[in-house]
C-alpha cells in the first residue's frame, strides 16, 4: 500500500473513532475509542516525518495544527480522568481534527495532468475523487484549446508537460498516437489510460445498458431470461406475465448464462420472488464458448460481476488491467465513476440499440453480394466442432437445471426463430445433437422445451438480419411464449 493511500485510510479510521466516541455513553468505550484515535494520530505523524516532503509554509501550518489537536486531546483525557463534562471538548477535538486532516489531505493528494479536452474532461470532477487527487492542468490533445480553461483549471499545450509537477497523467483522450507516445516517453507507470480501462468494460451498448438498468431496478423479479443475442432481441420481457428481467446478451454462452443468473439470484429480493427462468439456446450453443471465441475480449464485461474469465487464454493479461483499475480506484477515483462515464454514452448506446430493432430483413430484395455475405455469416455461426466444449456445456446446462430444481424455479428452454435463408444453411447435425442432449436431460429434470427455429409463424419482415428479430418479431415471439408456456 502506498504512503498516500495509507495516510488517507488512517485519517478515515480516525474520523470513525471520533464518530464512535460521540455515539457511546459509557466512559470505558469513550476511552477505548480515544486510545485508538491517539494510536492512529501517532502513526500518521510518524509516516509524515518519514515520507513527507513539504514546503516551509506547509510544515509550519501542519505543526501548528498538530499542536492544537494534541492540546485538545490532552484536555479531553484530563476531563475524562476527573469525570468532568466532555461534550464541549469533543466538539473542539472534532473541529481541530477536521482542520488538521484537511492540511494532510491537501499534502498527500495525488497531482494529475488530464490528457484530453472533451466530454469526459468536462465531467472529470465526477470521476476523480477530490479527497484523493488534484487536477493541476488539462493537456490539449488537439491543438485548439491551449491557454483556455475548464472551470478554473488551465489547459496547457503538450510541450508544457515538463514544466509541471505531477504524479500521473490521466488519459481521457481518444488520440491513441499521443497516448502511445506519452507512455513511451514517460513510462506506463506514469500514464493512466482511463479510456482504455473504461472501454474494456463499458464498450458494449447492450451489456452496459442492461447492467445499469438491472442495478437501478427494483429486484422483485418473478422471472429471468438468459441467452445470447437471439433471445436478447427476440423476447420482450415487458410483455410476459409477472416481472421479468432479460439478462441475455450478444455473444453470451451457456457458462455466462449461468453466471449471470447466479449474480442476479444473489440478490435477496430475487431469491425470494423468482418463479420462472427462460433459457435461450441456439442449435450451436453446445459448441460455443465465449472465452475461446473471436469475441473473447467480452469476458472483461462480465469479470466485475462474475470474477471469472472461464477458459480465456488471455486472462492473465486481462487480470493485470483489472488489477490496475482497482488500484486506480483506490488511489484516485470516485466509487461511482463508471456510472458517470456511462451517462455520457447512454444516449448514443440507446440509439444504437433502437436502430438495431427497426429494420426489416427482405431476402428477396438483397443483391447477390449481400446474399453471399449473409450466407457466409450463417456458415461462420456453424463453423464449429468442439467435442470438449459440448461436454462442458452439457454439464453446465445440467448444473443450471439442477440449481433451478433445488430452488423450486421452473425452467423453460427456448430456441428462437430464424429466417428461411438461415434455416436452409443450418447443418442438421447441430439440431440432432442438441435434441439428443435435451431428451437426455429431460429424463433427469422437469423443464419445458419450445423450439421456434423453423416456425412457420415468422417471416422475413419479423427480422432485422437473417437471425435476429426486430421489434415486430419480438412482440410476435413473446406472444407465442405467452401462449405456449405452461405457467
N, C-alpha and C positions, 0 to 999 in steps of 0.2 A: 504494500500500500504506500503510495507516495506521501511525502511530507504534507502537501497541501490537503489531500483528502483526509489524512489522519487528523489534522488540526480541525477541519470542518466537522468531522464526526465527533470529536471530543467536545466541541462547542455545542453540538446538538445534544449530547449527553448531559452537559452542564445545565442547559436550558430545561431538560426533562427533570433533572434533580430539583431545580428551583420550583418548577410547576408542582412536583410531588410534595415538596415542603409546604407549599401553600394549601395543599388539599388535605393534609393529615392534621390531627388534633393532638395526639399524644407526643410527649417530649422525646421518647425513645426513637420514634420514626423520624421526627424532625432532625434529631442528632445524626441518625444513620444517613439521611439524605444529604445533610450538610457535610459530613465526613467524606462522602463520595464526591461531592462538589469540590471540596478542598483538594482531594487527590487529583482530580481532573485538572484543576486550576494549576497545580504544581507541574503536572505533566505537560500541559500546554506551554507554560513558561520555559520549562527545560528545553522543549523542542524548538521554541523560538530562539533561545540562546545558542543552540547548536546549529540550526539550519537557517535562521533568519538573516536576511540581508536588507536592511532598511536604511533610508537616509536619516540624517541627524534630526530633522523635524519630526519624522515618524517615530523614531526611537524615543524622543523626549515626550511626545504626546502619549505614547503607549506606556512609558514609565510612570507618568503622572496618573494615568487611568488605572494602572495596575496597583499603585499605592493606594488610591482611593478605594478600589474594590477590596484590597487587603484590610484596610481600616474598618470598612463596613462588616467584613467577616469577623474580625476580632470583636467589635462591639456587639454583634449578634450572639456570638458564642458566650461572651460575658453575661449578657442578659439571660440567656438560657440557663447558665450555671446559677445565677442569682434568682431565677424563677420570676423574671420581670416580663412585662408585656412585650411581645416581639413583632407584632403586626406591622408597626410603622417601620421598624428596622428591616423587615423583609422587603417592604416596598423600596426602601433605599438600596438594598442589595440588588434587587431586580433591575433597578434603574442603572446602577453603576456597572452591573454585568452587561447590560444592553450597550452602553457606551463603549466598554472595553472590547466586547466581541465584535462590534462594528469596525473598530480600528484594525483588529486582527484579520477579519474577513477581507477588508479592503487591501491588506498587505498580501495575503496568501492567495487571493483570487488569480486565476489564470488570465493572461493578457492575449487577446486574439486579434488577428487580422482576418477579416472576412473577404474571401475572394469571390467576386461576382456582384453585379448590380442588377437585380431582377426581382421577381415577385417574392422569392424566398428571402432575399435580403430585406425586403420591406417588413417581413414578419419575424425577423431574426430574434427579437426580444421574446417571442413566444416559443422559440426553440432553445435559446441559451438561457440557463438559469442565472439571473443577476447576482445570486449569492455565491456562485461558483466562478464566474468569469466576467471580465470587462472587455468590451469591443474597443480596440484602440483606433482602428480605421477600417474602412472598406477599401478594397482594391478594385480599380476599374479594369474589367476584363474585356472591354470592347473599345476603349479609347474615346468614349463620348462624354464621360462624366467626371473626369479628374478635376479636382478643385471645388466640386459641389459637395452637398451634404445630404445625408439621410438622417433626419432629426438633427441632432447636434454633433453628429459624428462625420468627420471629413472623409471624402472619397479621394484616395491617392492614386497616382499612376504606379504601375507595376515596378517601374525603375526606382521608386522611392522606398521599396521594402527594406533595403539595407540600413536606412536611416531610422527605422522603427525598432523599438524594443518589444519583443513579443515571445510568447511561449509556443503558440501554434498558429498556422494558417488554417482557417476553417473554410473549406470549399463549398460554395453553393452555386458555382458556375457550371454550365454545360459545355464550356470550351475545353475539350479534352486535351488539345495541344498545349494550352497554357498550364493546365493541371499537371500534365506529364513532365513538362519542363521544370516546373517548380519542385516536383518530387525528385527529379534528377539532381537539381542544384542543391536543394535544402535537405533532402533525405525524406523517406516515407514517414519517419517518426515525427517530423515537424509539420507534416501536411495531413490534415484530417479531411478525407474525401467524403463529406456528408452526402453528397448527391449519389455517389456510388452505393454507399451503405443503405440509403433510403430506397433506391431503386431495386436493390437486392430483395427487398421485402414488399415494397408498395407499388410495383410496376404493373401488376395485373388489374385492370379495371374491375373485372367480375369478382375476383377473390377479395380484393381490397374493399369494394363496396359491400359485399356480403359480410365480411368480417366486422366492419364498423357498424353495420346495421344490426348484426347479431349482438354485439357488445352493448349497443344502446337500447335494444328492445327489452320489453318485459319478457321474462324467461318462462312464463307459464304455458309452454308449448305442449300440445297434445300429440303432435306428430313431427317427425323429422324425415327429410328426404336427403339421400346421399347418391352420388353417382358422378358421371363425367358430364361433358358439355351437352349431350343429347337430353339429359334429364334437367340440367340447369335451364336450358332454353325451352324444353318441351313440356314442363309441368308448371302450371301457375298455382302456386301454393295457396294463394288467396281465395281460390275458388273451391278448395277442398273443404269438407266438413271439419269442424274443430279449428285448431290454431296450429298450422304447420309452419316450419322453417325449412327453406330449401338450402341445404349445405352442399349441393352438387356444384362442381367447378370444372372449368376446362382442363382437360388432361388428368383429372383426378382418377387414381386407380383404386382397386379394392382395399389395398393397405391403408391409404389415406382416407377412404370412405369410413373405415372402421375407426381410424384415429380421430377424425373429425367428429364422428358420432360420440366417441368416448369423451372428447373435450367438451361437447355440448352437454352430455349426460352428467358430467361432473358438477353442473350447476344444480343446486338443491331443488329449485322450483321445477326444473325439467324432470329430475329424478322422480319427483312426486306426482307429476301430471301426465307423463308420457304414456300413450296407448298404442300408437302405430309408428312403424318405420317403413318407408318405401325405399328399397334398394334398387337403384337403376343400373342395369348392366347392358353391355353390347355383346354381340357374339364373340368378339375378340378379347373381351375383358380378362379372361383367364390367362391369356398370353401377354398381358400388358403390365409392366412395372414402370411407373413414372420415374423412379430414381435411376433407372437404366436407359431411359428413352432419350430421344433427341431433345426433349423438354426437361431434361434432368435438373436444370437450374431452378425449376419451380419448387424443388424441395425447400428452398430458402423461404418461400412464402409460409410454409407450414411449420418450419422449425420453431419460431417463437411460441406457437400454440401447442405443438406436439413433442418438442425436444427430441426429434428423431429425423434422420435423413435416410433411413431404411438401407438400401443396398448401394447407395451412391458412391462411386469411386472417387469423386472429388470432395467428399465430405470433410476430410482433414483441412483442405484449403478453405472451404466454406466456413468451417467452425472457427478458423482464425479470424475471419471477418466478423462473425457474430460475437466472438470474444472482444474484438476491438470495439464493436458497438457498445457492449456492456461497459467497458472501461470508459469510453467517451461519455456515456450516460452518467456514470458515477462522477466523472470529473467536471462535465460542462453542461449537460442538457437538462431541460425540464422533463419531468416524468411523463408528460403527455405530449412530447414534441411531435410524435408521429401523427397524432390527431390533427395538429395544426398544419403539418405538411400535407396531410390528406385533404384538408379543406381547400387548399389551393388547386388540387387536382379534381375535386369532386364533380364540378360541372362538366369538365372535359370527359371524365370517366362515364358519367351518366349519359352524355351524348353518344359516346362510342357504343354503350350497351343498347341504348334506344335505337340507334341506327341499325344495329345488327338484328333487330326484330322486325323491321318494317318491309324489307324487300321480299319479293315473291319470285321463287325459282320457276323457270319455264324451260324445260328441256328442249321443247320443240323449236324455240327461237334462239338457241345457243349456236354460235358459229362452230365450225369444225374444230378450230383451235381451242375454243372454250370447252367443248365436249371432251376433247382429248385431255385437257388439263383436269377436268372433273374425273375422268376415268383413272388418270394417274394418281389423283388424290385418293380415290377409293382403294386402288391397289396398294398404295402405301399403308393405308389403315390395316390391311390384311396381310402385309408382308411380315408375318410373324410366325415363328415356330420355336417356342421356348418351353420344352417339357418341364424344366426345373421351376419356371415361373408358374406354369399351370399347377404343379404340385403345391407350391407355396400358396397361390391364390385360393386353391380349393380348401386348404387348411384355414386360411383367413376367413373365407365365407362360412366355413363350419363354426369357427370361433364366434363370428358375428352372430350367427343364428342361435348358438348356444347361449351367448350373453343375453340376447333378447328373450329367450325362453326362461332363463333364470329370473329375469325381472318382469315376467308376465307381460311382455310387449309383443304385439302382433306384427310379424314381418310380411311385407308384400314385395316380391321381386318382380320388376317390370323390364321389358325390352321396348324401347321407343321405336316408333315407325321411322322408315327412311323412304326416299323416293324410289320409283321403279328402276331408275338407272342404277342407283346404289345397290338395290336388291340383285340386279342382273349380274353384277360383278363381285358378289359376295360368295366366296368359296363355301360349298355346302358342308365341308368337314368341320368348320368352326361351329356352325349351328348344331351339328350332330354331337360334337364333343361337349358343348355346353349343356345340351339336353340330357346327355348321359349323367353328367355330374349333378344336375338339378334333380333328376329322378332318383339318383343315389341318396342325395341329401334329404329328399322328401320322405324317405323311409325313416330317417332319424328325427327330423324336425317338422313341425307343423307350420307351413307357410303357404301363401297363395302366389301362384306364378302366372303372370299375364304377359303374353308376347304379342306386341302390335307391329313387329318388324315388317311384315308383309300385309298388314291390314288393308283391305280394300276401301276403308272409310276415309283414307287420306289421299290428297292429290298434290301435284307439284306446287300449286298455289298456297299450300299449307307450310311450305318450306322456304328458308332463305338461301339454302345451298343444297347439295344432294343429300345431306344427312341431318341438318339442323332445322328445327321448326321455327317459324315466325310467330308473332302474337296470335294470329288467327289459328294456326296449327296447335299452339299451346292450349288455347281455350277448348279446342275440339278434343285434344288428347285428355285434358283434365276432366272434361265431361264424360269421356269413356271410363276413366278411373272411378269417377263418382258412381257410374252405372254398374261397373263390373266388380269393384272391390266389395267383398263381404265384410262390411264394417263391424 
